[in-house]
């Protein structure tokens, strides 16, 4: 029930943030001539930029720990192993996501709060939109745990993941470059040559992570479709991990472990 409430809260919070942002931009552009709309939007400052960064920082730290707990729960032998061995196994098998979370906490947060001289609120806000895909990613994990990987809801959620991830985590990068170019009278291709090299490097690293994860999402989606197509042709095949009793036992084990 607790995690369901958190999921509902995320579904309300992030779309709500997007709606408020739309209203905010509309308010800014009321009475402004079309030639200055882009410039005024890009140059705007808002208190929520730094506030949201501070609000989201604990999540990055907590999530590293939460994933470690779940990793150990999936591998019973780690529960009796030395802590250093468990951490090593966890980091080795989840290197990309661990580096991503720690980099945001150690590098991105100080950058947003202290190193940008109060500039770029619009672009930081664009980066915040990447969280639009997060509720669907979490729902996929929940559906997997309760044994609903063969349900229509799982397939629909998978399509939503592919669409939101592509729009909010991949297209956001060319969109940021395009908006900056419009505000400076540059084409999209001229922007990289007219901004500091560290901006290009930072965007490239972040973009590379998103491309890697999107590849994993597409691979998972392809395997799911292929598996379900096979099941339709050859009849349903239920593995031990898909059995309801197994899922109930697994979930009960996780819950009792943390009571």
N, C-alpha and C positions, 0 to 999 in steps of 0.2 A: 504494500500500500504506500509506503514511504517513497519508493522509487517511482511508482506510478504518479504520485503527486509531483515529484521533481520533473518528470517527463512532461506532464501537463503544463507546469510552470514554464518550462523551456519553450513549449509550443506557443504559449501566450506571450512570453517576454520578447523573443526575437522578432516574430512578425509585428508585434506591437511597436517595437523599436523602429522597424522599417516604416510603419505607418506614420509614426511621429516625425521621422526624418522627412517623409514626403510632405507632410503638413508644414514643416519648418522651411523646407526649400521653397514651397509655394508662397509662404509668407515673405521670404526674402526677395522673391522675384516679382511680387506684386508692385506695379508701378515702375518697374525697371525696363528700359528698352532692351530689345532682343540682343543687341551687340554687347551689352554689359552683363547679361545673365550668367554666362559661364564664368567670367572673371570674378564677379561678386560672390558666386557660390564657392569657387575654389579658394578664395582668400578669406572666407568667413572663419571666425573663431567661435568655439562653443565649450562651455564648462564640462559637458558630458564626456569629451574626448579623454581627458586625464582621469576623470572619475570612474569611467567604465574600465579603463586600464587597471586601476587599483582594485576595482571590484572583481575583475576577472583573474587577477594574479593568483589568489589562493586556489582557484580551480586547477591551474596548471600544476601546482605543487601537490595538491590533494590527489589529482588524477594519476600522477606517477605512482603514488603509494597504493591507490585503489587497484590499479592494473597489476601491481606487484602481488597484492593479496589474491586477486583472481588467478594470476599465473600460478601461484603456489597451490591454490585449490584444485586446479586442473591437473597438477602433477603431484600426487600424494607423496612421492619419495622426497620432494623438496621440503615437506613439512617436518621431517626429521633430520634434514641435512643442516650443515652449518649455515649461518646467515650469509656469510660471504659467498658461499657456493650458490645459494639460492639467488642472491642479487646478481651474481655473474651470469647465471643461466637466464634470468629474467632480462637483463640488459642485452645479452647476446641474441635472444629471440625477439626482442622488441626494440632494437637499436634505433630505428628511424623515429618512432613515436616518442621515445625517451629523449633523444637529442632535440627533437622538435619542441617538446614541452619545456625542457631545461633552457634551451636557447631563448624561448619567449620570456621566461622568468629572469634570466641572467643578462640577456642582451636587449631584447625588444622593449621590455618594461623601462629600463633606465633611458633608452633612446627616446621613447615617447614622453617620459616625464621630465627629463633633464637636458637632453642633448640636441633638441631640435629648435630651441630658442622660440618656442611658442608658435612655430609655423607648421603648416600642413595638416590642420585639423580635418579638412575635407578628405584628404587621402588616407589618414588614419581611420576615419569613419568608413571608408570603402573597404579597408582591410577587416574591419569588424563584421562586415556582411558575410564573411566566410562561415560564420556560425549558423547561417541559415540551413546548412546541410546537417548540422549536429543532431537535432532531434530525430531525424530519420535514420542516422547511423546508430543511435542508441536503441531505437525501436527494433532495428534489425537484430542487434545483440539480444534483446529481450525475447523476440520471437524465436530465435535460435535456441535459447535456454529452455523455453517451455515446449519445444518440439513442434513449432509451427512452420518449419522451413518449407513444407510442401503446400502451404495454404495460399489462397489468392491474395490475402493481405500482405504476405511476405513478398510476392511478386510485384504488387502495386507499390509497396514501400521501396523495393529495389529500383523501380523506374524513377521514383521521386528522388532517390539518392543520386542516381546518374544525372538527372536533369539539374538538381540544385547544386550538386558538387561542380558540375561543368560551368554553370553560370556564375556561381558565387566564389569559386576557388580557382578557376582557370581564366574565365573571361574578364574577371575583375582586374587582372594585370594590364592587358591591352587597353581596357577602359580607363584606367588611371593615367596611362601614358597619353591616351587620346584627349582626356579632359585637360591635362596639363598643357598639351600642345595647343588646344583651342584657346586656352587662357593667355598663351604667349605668342599666338600667331604662327605656330609651327605645325608641320605635318607630323603624323605619327612616327614616321621614320627618322625625322630630325630630332625628336625628343632625346633619345639616348646620347646624342652628341652634345646636348646642351644642358645636361644635368650632371651633378657630381658623380664620379665613378663609383663611390660607395653606394649610391642609390641604385645604380644598375646592378652591382654585385649582390646587394641585399635582395632585390627583387628576383634576380636569377636564382638565388639559393632557395628562397621561399617557393618560387614557381616550380623548381625541380622537385621539391618535396610533394607538392600538389599533383604533379604529373605522375610521380611514382605511385602515390596512393590511388589516383584515378585508374591507373593501369591495374592495380590490385582489385579495385571495385569491379572493373569491366571483366577481369578474369573470373572473379567469383560469380558475376551475373551470367557469364557464358557457361560456366560449369553447372549452375543451378538450372538454366534452361535445358541444357543437354541432359542432365540427370532426370528432369521431369519428363522430357520427351521420351527418354528410354523407358521410364516407368509406364507411360501411356502405351507404348508398343509392346512391352514385355510383361506388364502387370506390376503392381506396386511391390517394391522390395523394401522391407523395414529393417534397418540395421539396429544393432543393440543401442547405439547412441540416440536413435530416433524413437525408441520405445518409450511410451508415456511413463512407465514405472521407473525406467532409468533416469529420465529427466526429473521426475519428482524426487527420487533419491539424491540426485546430484544437487538440486536446488536446496533440499532440506539440509544437506551436508554443509553447504555454504552458509545458510542462515544460522544453523546451530553453532557453527564455528565462530561467528561474530556476535552471538548473543551475550 
